[in-house]
Amino acid sequence: MPYPAEWLSPSLTERVLIRLGLSHRPSPTLQGLAALYRAWCRGVPYDNVRKLISLHRQNSGPLPGADAIDFFEGWLRYGTGGTCWAGNGALYALVTTLGFESVRGIATILTRPNTPPNHGTVVVSCEGRRYVVDASILHGEPLELVASGELAAVVHEAWGVRLGLRHGQWIVRWRPLHILGGVDCRIEHLNGTAMSFRSLHEQTRSWGPFNYALYGRLNRGSGVIGTAFGKRIEIDDTGNISQLALPADERVRFLVEELGIDEELASEVPPDAPTPPPPYARATPTVESQGRYSL
């Protein structure tokens, strides 16, 4: 069976740019990339809404967002994003369609010492330098991939990240909403393909950290809002964190009013379930630091 086309049609590209609030097609420059990625971080949530519904229904077809067209049609219709393989696959397709020189990266969120690769990302070459733009981390502006001995950062109290080399590999330090003390993302290589993204995405069908409980994240104003494992979480531009219980009867309102998800679809999200340990887990602790995050 042939894979879906990687590039977006002109009509779909135009619809996406309009929805992102961009009045013209970004030029393949650093300024254009920054404008595009900033709009993405404010307009396309990192969420597992469609995935939870699909798994709950035991759908046998491809996971939602398995190709960029399905991802964007879902976003345009429902306001949903996706998890890392779906979101970054779609972002790669968009930036490449717009003329940016781009590659897919395979990475590992280091929640356990023996964690296998579990994260997709995107790297764009612009004006002689390379930049990470990640549809899951949502760091607000392109993050430069630096040479050995150098450090790079997006300095912001709500969505800031830092990057450096460790043992010859790039490490991005960031703050997921369920690991507010921060966690490392190690970039394994920049040779990802459409096939590897789809394969690694499909492997999460049997177990994935976002298969059991509602999760969502979006940059809003000067802060971050989202939900993780039964809580509504907000990080403001001073780094202050607000965590409130998000009861079941409030979830639809939150998804609709704060993340912009279609109400009918939001009402289909199944109740949260306990997350079992991953199949590769040994007697090693997960990363659950709740200390203050700092660049």
SELUMVEX-964699 format. One record per residue (C-alpha): residue number from 1; residue in three letters; x, y, z. Coordinates in nm, 3 decimals, always signed. Last residue first. Example, Ala and Ser with C-alpha at 12.3 -4.5 7.8 and 13.67 -1.06 7.14 Angstrom:
REM residues 2
<2, 'SER', <+1.367, -0.106, +0.714>>
<1, 'ALA', <+1.230, -0.450, +0.780>>
***
This chain:
REM residues 295
<295, 'LEU', <+1.769, +2.753, +3.245>>
<294, 'SER', <+1.569, +2.677, +3.557>>
<293, 'TYR', <+1.283, +2.452, +3.655>>
<292, 'ARG', <+1.193, +2.459, +4.021>>
<291, 'GLY', <+1.188, +2.112, +4.172>>
<290, 'GLN', <+0.911, +1.866, +4.094>>
<289, 'SER', <+1.136, +1.586, +3.975>>
<288, 'GLU', <+0.945, +1.290, +3.842>>
<287, 'VAL', <+1.202, +1.113, +3.627>>
<286, 'THR', <+1.112, +0.747, +3.647>>
<285, 'PRO', <+1.293, +0.517, +3.885>>
<284, 'THR', <+1.467, +0.198, +3.776>>
<283, 'ALA', <+1.357, -0.155, +3.862>>
<282, 'ARG', <+1.320, -0.238, +3.496>>
<281, 'ALA', <+1.075, -0.093, +3.247>>
<280, 'TYR', <+1.093, -0.204, +2.883>>
<279, 'PRO', <+0.722, -0.294, +2.869>>
<278, 'PRO', <+0.627, +0.051, +2.998>>
<277, 'PRO', <+0.464, +0.073, +3.342>>
<276, 'PRO', <+0.084, +0.092, +3.341>>
<275, 'THR', <-0.090, +0.431, +3.315>>
<274, 'PRO', <-0.405, +0.439, +3.527>>
<273, 'ALA', <-0.719, +0.526, +3.329>>
<272, 'ASP', <-0.864, +0.866, +3.245>>
<271, 'PRO', <-1.222, +0.873, +3.123>>
<270, 'PRO', <-1.281, +0.850, +2.747>>
<269, 'VAL', <-1.272, +1.157, +2.520>>
<268, 'GLU', <-1.601, +1.163, +2.329>>
<267, 'SER', <-1.722, +1.493, +2.477>>
<266, 'ALA', <-1.415, +1.664, +2.332>>
<265, 'LEU', <-1.521, +1.556, +1.982>>
<264, 'GLU', <-1.861, +1.721, +2.016>>
<263, 'GLU', <-1.710, +2.030, +2.174>>
<262, 'ASP', <-1.444, +2.092, +1.908>>
<261, 'ILE', <-1.111, +2.167, +2.076>>
<260, 'GLY', <-1.000, +2.527, +2.136>>
<259, 'LEU', <-0.751, +2.455, +2.414>>
<258, 'GLU', <-0.904, +2.686, +2.675>>
<257, 'GLU', <-1.276, +2.701, +2.601>>
<256, 'VAL', <-1.332, +2.365, +2.433>>
<255, 'LEU', <-1.082, +2.143, +2.612>>
<254, 'PHE', <-1.147, +2.305, +2.948>>
<253, 'ARG', <-1.525, +2.286, +2.912>>
<252, 'VAL', <-1.501, +1.919, +2.811>>
<251, 'ARG', <-1.278, +1.841, +3.108>>
<250, 'GLU', <-1.490, +2.007, +3.376>>
<249, 'ASP', <-1.724, +1.715, +3.454>>
<248, 'ALA', <-1.428, +1.478, +3.484>>
<247, 'PRO', <-1.259, +1.689, +3.748>>
<246, 'LEU', <-0.955, +1.898, +3.659>>
<245, 'ALA', <-0.767, +1.935, +3.987>>
<244, 'LEU', <-0.568, +2.255, +4.001>>
<243, 'GLN', <-0.200, +2.321, +3.940>>
<242, 'SER', <-0.069, +2.676, +3.903>>
<241, 'ILE', <+0.300, +2.722, +3.829>>
<240, 'ASN', <+0.494, +3.046, +3.861>>
<239, 'GLY', <+0.770, +3.080, +3.602>>
<238, 'THR', <+0.743, +3.458, +3.576>>
<237, 'ASP', <+0.579, +3.434, +3.234>>
<236, 'ASP', <+0.303, +3.213, +3.368>>
<235, 'ILE', <+0.283, +2.834, +3.383>>
<234, 'GLU', <-0.067, +2.686, +3.392>>
<233, 'ILE', <-0.173, +2.333, +3.475>>
<232, 'ARG', <-0.519, +2.180, +3.486>>
<231, 'LYS', <-0.481, +1.844, +3.656>>
<230, 'GLY', <-0.614, +1.492, +3.598>>
<229, 'PHE', <-0.311, +1.337, +3.437>>
<228, 'ALA', <-0.178, +1.636, +3.252>>
<227, 'THR', <-0.368, +1.941, +3.135>>
<226, 'GLY', <-0.257, +2.252, +2.959>>
<225, 'ILE', <-0.174, +2.619, +2.963>>
<224, 'VAL', <+0.158, +2.788, +2.890>>
<223, 'GLY', <+0.238, +3.155, +2.933>>
<222, 'SER', <+0.281, +3.491, +2.761>>
<221, 'GLY', <-0.047, +3.475, +2.574>>
<220, 'ARG', <-0.130, +3.106, +2.530>>
<219, 'ASN', <+0.128, +2.844, +2.447>>
<218, 'LEU', <-0.049, +2.510, +2.422>>
<217, 'ARG', <-0.043, +2.174, +2.603>>
<216, 'GLY', <-0.275, +1.877, +2.629>>
<215, 'TYR', <-0.292, +1.541, +2.804>>
<214, 'LEU', <-0.588, +1.318, +2.884>>
<213, 'ALA', <-0.505, +0.984, +3.043>>
<212, 'TYR', <-0.441, +0.634, +2.908>>
<211, 'ASN', <-0.250, +0.625, +2.580>>
<210, 'PHE', <-0.022, +0.922, +2.645>>
<209, 'PRO', <+0.268, +0.730, +2.803>>
<208, 'GLY', <+0.256, +0.478, +2.519>>
<207, 'TRP', <+0.182, +0.107, +2.505>>
<206, 'SER', <+0.029, -0.124, +2.244>>
<205, 'ARG', <-0.049, +0.156, +1.996>>
<204, 'THR', <+0.285, +0.325, +2.062>>
<203, 'GLN', <+0.450, +0.100, +1.803>>
<202, 'GLU', <+0.236, +0.269, +1.536>>
<201, 'HIS', <+0.411, +0.600, +1.598>>
<200, 'LEU', <+0.751, +0.434, +1.574>>
<199, 'SER', <+0.653, +0.281, +1.240>>
<198, 'ARG', <+0.500, +0.602, +1.107>>
<197, 'PHE', <+0.805, +0.808, +1.202>>
<196, 'SER', <+1.038, +0.543, +1.058>>
<195, 'MET', <+0.846, +0.533, +0.728>>
<194, 'ALA', <+0.835, +0.911, +0.687>>
<193, 'THR', <+1.209, +0.913, +0.747>>
<192, 'GLY', <+1.438, +1.001, +1.035>>
<191, 'ASN', <+1.804, +1.055, +0.961>>
<190, 'LEU', <+1.875, +1.335, +1.208>>
<189, 'HIS', <+2.016, +1.118, +1.487>>
<188, 'GLU', <+1.981, +1.034, +1.856>>
<187, 'ILE', <+1.864, +1.370, +1.986>>
<186, 'ARG', <+1.850, +1.339, +2.364>>
<185, 'CYS', <+1.551, +1.500, +2.537>>
<184, 'ASP', <+1.627, +1.575, +2.901>>
<183, 'VAL', <+1.364, +1.633, +3.169>>
<182, 'GLY', <+1.235, +1.926, +3.372>>
<181, 'GLY', <+1.121, +1.989, +3.729>>
<180, 'LEU', <+0.765, +2.014, +3.598>>
<179, 'ILE', <+0.754, +1.653, +3.487>>
<178, 'HIS', <+0.381, +1.612, +3.404>>
<177, 'LEU', <+0.358, +1.946, +3.223>>
<176, 'PRO', <+0.674, +1.873, +3.027>>
<175, 'ARG', <+0.967, +2.103, +3.105>>
<174, 'TRP', <+1.267, +2.115, +2.874>>
<173, 'ARG', <+1.638, +2.031, +2.856>>
<172, 'VAL', <+1.745, +1.955, +2.501>>
<171, 'ILE', <+2.050, +1.730, +2.472>>
<170, 'TRP', <+2.258, +1.708, +2.155>>
<169, 'GLN', <+2.488, +1.409, +2.138>>
<168, 'GLY', <+2.869, +1.389, +2.148>>
<167, 'HIS', <+2.892, +1.267, +2.505>>
<166, 'ARG', <+2.676, +1.560, +2.612>>
<165, 'LEU', <+2.621, +1.854, +2.377>>
<164, 'GLY', <+2.407, +2.154, +2.464>>
<163, 'LEU', <+2.052, +2.282, +2.447>>
<162, 'ARG', <+1.831, +2.494, +2.672>>
<161, 'VAL', <+1.457, +2.537, +2.689>>
<160, 'GLY', <+1.213, +2.818, +2.774>>
<159, 'TRP', <+0.837, +2.766, +2.766>>
<158, 'ALA', <+0.708, +2.950, +3.074>>
<157, 'GLU', <+1.008, +3.140, +3.210>>
<156, 'HIS', <+1.147, +3.226, +2.867>>
<155, 'VAL', <+1.504, +3.209, +2.741>>
<154, 'VAL', <+1.526, +2.989, +2.433>>
<153, 'ALA', <+1.870, +2.847, +2.481>>
<152, 'ALA', <+2.195, +2.755, +2.317>>
<151, 'LEU', <+2.519, +2.626, +2.462>>
<150, 'GLU', <+2.859, +2.587, +2.303>>
<149, 'GLY', <+3.134, +2.336, +2.372>>
<148, 'SER', <+3.069, +2.133, +2.060>>
<147, 'ALA', <+2.865, +2.312, +1.795>>
<146, 'VAL', <+2.514, +2.447, +1.841>>
<145, 'LEU', <+2.176, +2.335, +1.715>>
<144, 'GLU', <+1.981, +2.660, +1.734>>
<143, 'LEU', <+1.638, +2.663, +1.894>>
<142, 'PRO', <+1.364, +2.818, +1.678>>
<141, 'GLU', <+1.108, +3.018, +1.879>>
<140, 'GLY', <+0.816, +2.939, +2.108>>
<139, 'HIS', <+0.948, +2.629, +2.281>>
<138, 'LEU', <+0.650, +2.412, +2.187>>
<137, 'ILE', <+0.799, +2.089, +2.329>>
<136, 'SER', <+0.557, +1.879, +2.124>>
<135, 'ALA', <+0.566, +2.040, +1.779>>
<134, 'ASP', <+0.944, +2.088, +1.791>>
<133, 'VAL', <+1.138, +2.338, +1.584>>
<132, 'VAL', <+1.510, +2.267, +1.618>>
<131, 'TYR', <+1.740, +2.498, +1.426>>
<130, 'ARG', <+2.037, +2.456, +1.195>>
<129, 'ARG', <+2.265, +2.734, +1.072>>
<128, 'GLY', <+2.388, +2.858, +0.733>>
<127, 'GLU', <+2.099, +3.096, +0.669>>
<126, 'CYS', <+1.835, +2.842, +0.767>>
<125, 'SER', <+1.851, +2.465, +0.805>>
<124, 'VAL', <+1.546, +2.317, +0.976>>
<123, 'VAL', <+1.543, +2.037, +1.235>>
<122, 'VAL', <+1.221, +1.855, +1.325>>
<121, 'THR', <+1.142, +1.622, +1.616>>
<120, 'GLY', <+1.025, +1.268, +1.685>>
<119, 'HIS', <+1.028, +1.110, +2.029>>
<118, 'ASN', <+1.041, +0.763, +2.181>>
<117, 'PRO', <+1.388, +0.621, +2.118>>
<116, 'PRO', <+1.440, +0.345, +2.377>>
<115, 'THR', <+1.428, +0.421, +2.753>>
<114, 'ASN', <+1.689, +0.234, +2.954>>
<113, 'PRO', <+1.782, +0.512, +3.197>>
<112, 'ARG', <+1.417, +0.615, +3.247>>
<111, 'THR', <+1.233, +0.938, +3.164>>
<110, 'LEU', <+1.498, +1.027, +2.908>>
<109, 'ILE', <+1.282, +1.164, +2.626>>
<108, 'THR', <+1.461, +1.000, +2.334>>
<107, 'ALA', <+1.513, +1.144, +1.987>>
<106, 'ILE', <+1.473, +1.070, +1.617>>
<105, 'GLY', <+1.503, +1.380, +1.399>>
<104, 'ARG', <+1.323, +1.459, +1.075>>
<103, 'VAL', <+1.504, +1.683, +0.828>>
<102, 'SER', <+1.433, +2.024, +0.678>>
<101, 'GLU', <+1.545, +2.263, +0.406>>
<100, 'PHE', <+1.259, +2.517, +0.410>>
<99, 'GLY', <+1.056, +2.561, +0.094>>
<98, 'LEU', <+0.704, +2.603, +0.231>>
<97, 'THR', <+0.620, +2.239, +0.155>>
<96, 'THR', <+0.921, +2.142, +0.367>>
<95, 'VAL', <+0.800, +2.354, +0.657>>
<94, 'LEU', <+0.452, +2.203, +0.635>>
<93, 'ALA', <+0.557, +1.840, +0.593>>
<92, 'TYR', <+0.799, +1.864, +0.884>>
<91, 'LEU', <+0.526, +2.019, +1.100>>
<90, 'ALA', <+0.295, +1.731, +1.012>>
<89, 'GLY', <+0.551, +1.466, +1.104>>
<88, 'ASN', <+0.628, +1.666, +1.416>>
<87, 'GLY', <+0.268, +1.659, +1.527>>
<86, 'ALA', <+0.198, +1.295, +1.441>>
<85, 'TRP', <+0.518, +1.151, +1.585>>
<84, 'CYS', <+0.504, +1.375, +1.892>>
<83, 'THR', <+0.140, +1.349, +2.002>>
<82, 'GLY', <-0.142, +1.518, +1.818>>
<81, 'GLY', <-0.308, +1.849, +1.743>>
<80, 'THR', <-0.682, +1.902, +1.776>>
<79, 'GLY', <-0.879, +2.208, +1.667>>
<78, 'TYR', <-1.163, +1.986, +1.541>>
<77, 'ARG', <-1.202, +2.053, +1.169>>
<76, 'LEU', <-0.879, +2.234, +1.082>>
<75, 'TRP', <-0.679, +2.023, +1.325>>
<74, 'GLY', <-0.825, +1.696, +1.197>>
<73, 'GLU', <-0.762, +1.799, +0.835>>
<72, 'PHE', <-0.411, +1.895, +0.937>>
<71, 'PHE', <-0.328, +1.562, +1.099>>
<70, 'ASP', <-0.496, +1.354, +0.827>>
<69, 'ILE', <-0.295, +1.537, +0.561>>
<68, 'ALA', <+0.025, +1.505, +0.760>>
<67, 'ASP', <+0.014, +1.127, +0.787>>
<66, 'ALA', <-0.030, +0.907, +1.094>>
<65, 'GLY', <-0.226, +1.195, +1.246>>
<64, 'PRO', <-0.480, +0.964, +1.406>>
<63, 'LEU', <-0.346, +0.608, +1.439>>
<62, 'PRO', <-0.372, +0.402, +1.123>>
<61, 'GLY', <-0.674, +0.171, +1.101>>
<60, 'SER', <-0.777, -0.091, +1.356>>
<59, 'ASN', <-0.997, +0.130, +1.571>>
<58, 'GLN', <-1.021, -0.007, +1.923>>
<57, 'ARG', <-1.285, +0.256, +2.011>>
<56, 'HIS', <-1.086, +0.350, +2.321>>
<55, 'LEU', <-0.769, +0.358, +2.113>>
<54, 'SER', <-0.925, +0.596, +1.860>>
<53, 'ILE', <-1.071, +0.823, +2.130>>
<52, 'LEU', <-0.741, +0.842, +2.317>>
<51, 'LYS', <-0.553, +0.915, +1.993>>
<50, 'ARG', <-0.795, +1.190, +1.891>>
<49, 'VAL', <-0.750, +1.374, +2.220>>
<48, 'ASN', <-0.376, +1.313, +2.270>>
<47, 'ASP', <-0.259, +1.672, +2.274>>
<46, 'TYR', <+0.018, +1.908, +2.166>>
<45, 'PRO', <-0.189, +2.205, +2.067>>
<44, 'VAL', <-0.163, +2.388, +1.734>>
<43, 'GLY', <-0.230, +2.762, +1.751>>
<42, 'ARG', <+0.011, +2.933, +1.985>>
<41, 'CYS', <+0.310, +2.705, +1.923>>
<40, 'TRP', <+0.230, +2.697, +1.550>>
<39, 'ALA', <+0.216, +3.077, +1.524>>
<38, 'ARG', <+0.558, +3.106, +1.689>>
<37, 'TYR', <+0.687, +2.838, +1.453>>
<36, 'LEU', <+0.571, +3.023, +1.142>>
<35, 'ALA', <+0.701, +3.362, +1.253>>
<34, 'ALA', <+1.038, +3.217, +1.356>>
<33, 'LEU', <+1.070, +3.025, +1.030>>
<32, 'GLY', <+0.999, +3.338, +0.826>>
<31, 'GLN', <+1.258, +3.539, +1.019>>
<30, 'LEU', <+1.509, +3.257, +0.983>>
<29, 'THR', <+1.447, +3.253, +0.610>>
<28, 'PRO', <+1.237, +3.026, +0.388>>
<27, 'SER', <+0.977, +3.302, +0.326>>
<26, 'PRO', <+0.653, +3.270, +0.517>>
<25, 'ARG', <+0.341, +3.261, +0.294>>
<24, 'HIS', <+0.124, +3.563, +0.371>>
<23, 'SER', <-0.142, +3.670, +0.619>>
<22, 'LEU', <-0.041, +3.418, +0.883>>
<21, 'GLY', <-0.316, +3.360, +1.139>>
<20, 'LEU', <-0.242, +2.991, +1.186>>
<19, 'ARG', <-0.584, +2.913, +1.039>>
<18, 'ILE', <-0.490, +3.113, +0.727>>
<17, 'LEU', <-0.160, +2.927, +0.698>>
<16, 'VAL', <-0.334, +2.589, +0.727>>
<15, 'ARG', <-0.599, +2.675, +0.468>>
<14, 'GLU', <-0.331, +2.794, +0.225>>
<13, 'THR', <-0.128, +2.476, +0.271>>
<12, 'LEU', <-0.439, +2.267, +0.213>>
<11, 'SER', <-0.510, +2.448, -0.114>>
<10, 'PRO', <-0.149, +2.430, -0.233>>
<9, 'SER', <-0.137, +2.056, -0.162>>
<8, 'LEU', <+0.074, +1.940, +0.130>>
<7, 'TRP', <+0.382, +1.732, +0.072>>
<6, 'GLU', <+0.438, +1.388, +0.217>>
<5, 'ALA', <+0.190, +1.200, -0.003>>
<4, 'PRO', <+0.026, +0.909, +0.175>>
<3, 'TYR', <+0.225, +0.585, +0.177>>
<2, 'PRO', <+0.155, +0.334, -0.097>>
<1, 'MET', <+0.000, +0.000, +0.000>>
***
